């Protein structure tokens, strides 16, 4: 089973606020792995991929 991260864990991993994580999800820049829009969760592999891409293009 794939590891999923909460909004708080995703924010901590990316070094950003929880509000920014929610905004990234709302803007479809970070894909949520669940159906709950109030408490989204994210696949760890997707979060890592987003971080790598963001760092390559100039930061998160």
N, CA, C and O atoms as a GROMACS GRO file, in nm:
protein
  240
    1UNK      N    1   0.084  -0.118   0.000
    1UNK     CA    2   0.000   0.000   0.000
    1UNK      C    3   0.088   0.125   0.000
    1UNK      O    4   0.189   0.132   0.071
    2UNK      N    5   0.050   0.222  -0.079
    2UNK     CA    6   0.127   0.345  -0.089
    2UNK      C    7   0.109   0.432   0.033
    2UNK      O    8   0.000   0.442   0.090
    3UNK      N    9   0.217   0.496   0.073
    3UNK     CA   10   0.212   0.587   0.186
    3UNK      C   11   0.140   0.715   0.146
    3UNK      O   12   0.165   0.769   0.038
    4UNK      N   13   0.052   0.762   0.232
    4UNK     CA   14  -0.014   0.890   0.208
    4UNK      C   15   0.021   0.986   0.321
    4UNK      O   16   0.047   0.945   0.434
    5UNK      N   17   0.022   1.113   0.287
    5UNK     CA   18   0.058   1.218   0.382
    5UNK      C   19  -0.060   1.311   0.405
    5UNK      O   20  -0.134   1.343   0.312
    6UNK      N   21  -0.077   1.353   0.528
    6UNK     CA   22  -0.179   1.452   0.562
    6UNK      C   23  -0.134   1.589   0.511
    6UNK      O   24  -0.022   1.605   0.463
    7UNK      N   25  -0.223   1.685   0.522
    7UNK     CA   26  -0.188   1.822   0.486
    7UNK      C   27  -0.070   1.870   0.572
    7UNK      O   28   0.024   1.930   0.521
    8UNK      N   29  -0.077   1.842   0.701
    8UNK     CA   30   0.030   1.886   0.792
    8UNK      C   31   0.164   1.821   0.757
    8UNK      O   32   0.267   1.888   0.755
    9UNK      N   33   0.162   1.690   0.731
    9UNK     CA   34   0.287   1.620   0.697
    9UNK      C   35   0.341   1.668   0.563
    9UNK      O   36   0.462   1.680   0.546
   10UNK      N   37   0.253   1.696   0.469
   10UNK     CA   38   0.295   1.747   0.338
   10UNK      C   39   0.357   1.884   0.353
   10UNK      O   40   0.461   1.913   0.292
   11UNK      N   41   0.295   1.969   0.433
   11UNK     CA   42   0.347   2.104   0.456
   11UNK      C   43   0.486   2.098   0.520
   11UNK      O   44   0.577   2.171   0.481
   12UNK      N   45   0.500   2.010   0.618
   12UNK     CA   46   0.629   1.996   0.684
   12UNK      C   47   0.736   1.947   0.587
   12UNK      O   48   0.847   1.999   0.585
   13UNK      N   49   0.702   1.847   0.505
   13UNK     CA   50   0.798   1.792   0.409
   13UNK      C   51   0.841   1.898   0.307
   13UNK      O   52   0.958   1.907   0.271
   14UNK      N   53   0.745   1.978   0.260
   14UNK     CA   54   0.775   2.080   0.159
   14UNK      C   55   0.830   2.209   0.219
   14UNK      O   56   0.886   2.292   0.147
   15UNK      N   57   0.815   2.226   0.350
   15UNK     CA   58   0.862   2.349   0.414
   15UNK      C   59   0.772   2.468   0.386
   15UNK      O   60   0.820   2.581   0.373
   16UNK      N   61   0.642   2.442   0.375
   16UNK     CA   62   0.545   2.548   0.347
   16UNK      C   63   0.430   2.537   0.448
   16UNK      O   64   0.426   2.443   0.527
   17UNK      N   65   0.338   2.632   0.443
   17UNK     CA   66   0.225   2.630   0.535
   17UNK      C   67   0.117   2.532   0.488
   17UNK      O   68   0.112   2.495   0.370
   18UNK      N   69   0.032   2.493   0.582
   18UNK     CA   70  -0.080   2.406   0.547
   18UNK      C   71  -0.175   2.476   0.450
   18UNK      O   72  -0.232   2.413   0.362
   19UNK      N   73  -0.193   2.606   0.467
   19UNK     CA   74  -0.279   2.683   0.377
   19UNK      C   75  -0.227   2.676   0.233
   19UNK      O   76  -0.304   2.666   0.138
   20UNK      N   77  -0.096   2.682   0.220
   20UNK     CA   78  -0.038   2.675   0.084
   20UNK      C   79  -0.056   2.536   0.024
   20UNK      O   80  -0.080   2.524  -0.096
   21UNK      N   81  -0.045   2.432   0.105
   21UNK     CA   82  -0.068   2.296   0.056
   21UNK      C   83  -0.212   2.285   0.003
   21UNK      O   84  -0.236   2.230  -0.105
   22UNK      N   85  -0.306   2.336   0.081
   22UNK     CA   86  -0.447   2.331   0.038
   22UNK      C   87  -0.468   2.410  -0.090
   22UNK      O   88  -0.546   2.369  -0.176
   23UNK      N   89  -0.400   2.522  -0.102
   23UNK     CA   90  -0.412   2.602  -0.225
   23UNK      C   91  -0.353   2.528  -0.344
   23UNK      O   92  -0.411   2.529  -0.453
   24UNK      N   93  -0.238   2.461  -0.325
   24UNK     CA   94  -0.179   2.382  -0.434
   24UNK      C   95  -0.274   2.272  -0.478
   24UNK      O   96  -0.285   2.243  -0.597
   25UNK      N   97  -0.344   2.211  -0.383
   25UNK     CA   98  -0.441   2.106  -0.416
   25UNK      C   99  -0.560   2.167  -0.489
   25UNK      O  100  -0.607   2.112  -0.589
   26UNK      N  101  -0.609   2.278  -0.439
   26UNK     CA  102  -0.725   2.345  -0.501
   26UNK      C  103  -0.694   2.387  -0.645
   26UNK      O  104  -0.782   2.383  -0.732
   27UNK      N  105  -0.570   2.428  -0.669
   27UNK     CA  106  -0.529   2.473  -0.802
   27UNK      C  107  -0.477   2.359  -0.889
   27UNK      O  108  -0.425   2.382  -0.998
   28UNK      N  109  -0.493   2.236  -0.839
   28UNK     CA  110  -0.452   2.114  -0.911
   28UNK      C  111  -0.303   2.109  -0.941
   28UNK      O  112  -0.261   2.048  -1.039
   29UNK      N  113  -0.223   2.173  -0.857
   29UNK     CA  114  -0.078   2.166  -0.872
   29UNK      C  115  -0.021   2.051  -0.790
   29UNK      O  116   0.091   2.006  -0.814
   30UNK      N  117  -0.100   2.003  -0.694
   30UNK     CA  118  -0.066   1.888  -0.613
   30UNK      C  119  -0.191   1.802  -0.605
   30UNK      O  120  -0.294   1.846  -0.554
   31UNK      N  121  -0.182   1.681  -0.654
   31UNK     CA  122  -0.301   1.595  -0.663
   31UNK      C  123  -0.332   1.528  -0.531
   31UNK      O  124  -0.246   1.467  -0.467
   32UNK      N  125  -0.458   1.540  -0.491
   32UNK     CA  126  -0.505   1.473  -0.370
   32UNK      C  127  -0.533   1.327  -0.401
   32UNK      O  128  -0.583   1.293  -0.509
   33UNK      N  129  -0.501   1.240  -0.306
   33UNK     CA  130  -0.521   1.096  -0.326
   33UNK      C  131  -0.657   1.050  -0.276
   33UNK      O  132  -0.692   0.933  -0.294
   34UNK      N  133  -0.734   1.138  -0.215
   34UNK     CA  134  -0.864   1.100  -0.161
   34UNK      C  135  -0.974   1.187  -0.217
   34UNK      O  136  -0.951   1.277  -0.297
   35UNK      N  137  -1.095   1.158  -0.172
   35UNK     CA  138  -1.212   1.232  -0.217
   35UNK      C  139  -1.253   1.346  -0.124
   35UNK      O  140  -1.337   1.429  -0.160
   36UNK      N  141  -1.194   1.350  -0.006
   36UNK     CA  142  -1.232   1.448   0.094
   36UNK      C  143  -1.160   1.581   0.067
   36UNK      O  144  -1.040   1.592   0.089
   37UNK      N  145  -1.235   1.679   0.021
   37UNK     CA  146  -1.174   1.809  -0.010
   37UNK      C  147  -1.143   1.889   0.116
   37UNK      O  148  -1.059   1.979   0.112
   38UNK      N  149  -1.209   1.858   0.227
   38UNK     CA  150  -1.183   1.928   0.354
   38UNK      C  151  -1.054   1.880   0.419
   38UNK      O  152  -0.981   1.959   0.478
   39UNK      N  153  -1.026   1.750   0.410
   39UNK     CA  154  -0.906   1.690   0.470
   39UNK      C  155  -0.835   1.605   0.365
   39UNK      O  156  -0.835   1.482   0.375
   40UNK      N  157  -0.774   1.668   0.264
   40UNK     CA  158  -0.709   1.590   0.159
   40UNK      C  159  -0.586   1.516   0.210
   40UNK      O  160  -0.524   1.557   0.308
   41UNK      N  161  -0.553   1.409   0.144
   41UNK     CA  162  -0.429   1.336   0.168
   41UNK      C  163  -0.357   1.325   0.034
   41UNK      O  164  -0.418   1.332  -0.072
   42UNK      N  165  -0.226   1.308   0.042
   42UNK     CA  166  -0.144   1.308  -0.078
   42UNK      C  167  -0.052   1.188  -0.079
   42UNK      O  168   0.005   1.152   0.025
   43UNK      N  169  -0.035   1.125  -0.194
   43UNK     CA  170   0.059   1.015  -0.206
   43UNK      C  171   0.200   1.071  -0.189
   43UNK      O  172   0.235   1.172  -0.248
   44UNK      N  173   0.279   1.004  -0.106
   44UNK     CA  174   0.414   1.054  -0.079
   44UNK      C  175   0.496   1.065  -0.206
   44UNK      O  176   0.577   1.157  -0.220
   45UNK      N  177   0.478   0.972  -0.298
   45UNK     CA  178   0.554   0.977  -0.424
   45UNK      C  179   0.518   1.103  -0.504
   45UNK      O  180   0.605   1.162  -0.568
   46UNK      N  181   0.390   1.144  -0.501
   46UNK     CA  182   0.350   1.266  -0.572
   46UNK      C  183   0.407   1.390  -0.506
   46UNK      O  184   0.446   1.485  -0.575
   47UNK      N  185   0.412   1.390  -0.374
   47UNK     CA  186   0.467   1.505  -0.301
   47UNK      C  187   0.617   1.518  -0.330
   47UNK      O  188   0.666   1.628  -0.352
   48UNK      N  189   0.687   1.406  -0.330
   48UNK     CA  190   0.831   1.407  -0.362
   48UNK      C  191   0.854   1.457  -0.504
   48UNK      O  192   0.945   1.536  -0.529
   49UNK      N  193   0.772   1.410  -0.597
   49UNK     CA  194   0.784   1.451  -0.737
   49UNK      C  195   0.758   1.601  -0.751
   49UNK      O  196   0.830   1.670  -0.823
   50UNK      N  197   0.657   1.652  -0.681
   50UNK     CA  198   0.628   1.796  -0.685
   50UNK      C  199   0.746   1.875  -0.631
   50UNK      O  200   0.786   1.976  -0.690
   51UNK      N  201   0.803   1.831  -0.520
   51UNK     CA  202   0.916   1.903  -0.460
   51UNK      C  203   1.035   1.907  -0.556
   51UNK      O  204   1.097   2.012  -0.573
   52UNK      N  205   1.065   1.794  -0.620
   52UNK     CA  206   1.177   1.790  -0.714
   52UNK      C  207   1.152   1.886  -0.831
   52UNK      O  208   1.243   1.959  -0.872
   53UNK      N  209   1.033   1.886  -0.884
   53UNK     CA  210   1.000   1.974  -0.997
   53UNK      C  211   1.008   2.121  -0.954
   53UNK      O  212   1.066   2.204  -1.024
   54UNK      N  213   0.948   2.153  -0.840
   54UNK     CA  214   0.948   2.290  -0.792
   54UNK      C  215   1.090   2.341  -0.769
   54UNK      O  216   1.121   2.455  -0.800
   55UNK      N  217   1.176   2.256  -0.714
   55UNK     CA  218   1.314   2.298  -0.690
   55UNK      C  219   1.389   2.320  -0.821
   55UNK      O  220   1.473   2.410  -0.829
   56UNK      N  221   1.358   2.240  -0.923
   56UNK     CA  222   1.425   2.259  -1.053
   56UNK      C  223   1.386   2.388  -1.121
   56UNK      O  224   1.465   2.447  -1.195
   57UNK      N  225   1.261   2.433  -1.097
   57UNK     CA  226   1.216   2.554  -1.167
   57UNK      C  227   1.227   2.680  -1.081
   57UNK      O  228   1.173   2.785  -1.117
   58UNK      N  229   1.296   2.668  -0.969
   58UNK     CA  230   1.324   2.789  -0.894
   58UNK      C  231   1.271   2.796  -0.752
   58UNK      O  232   1.276   2.902  -0.690
   59UNK      N  233   1.221   2.690  -0.700
   59UNK     CA  234   1.178   2.691  -0.560
   59UNK      C  235   1.030   2.664  -0.543
   59UNK      O  236   0.952   2.673  -0.638
   60UNK      N  237   0.996   2.633  -0.422
   60UNK     CA  238   0.857   2.596  -0.392
   60UNK      C  239   0.774   2.716  -0.367
   60UNK      O  240   0.654   2.705  -0.340
   0.00000   0.00000   0.00000
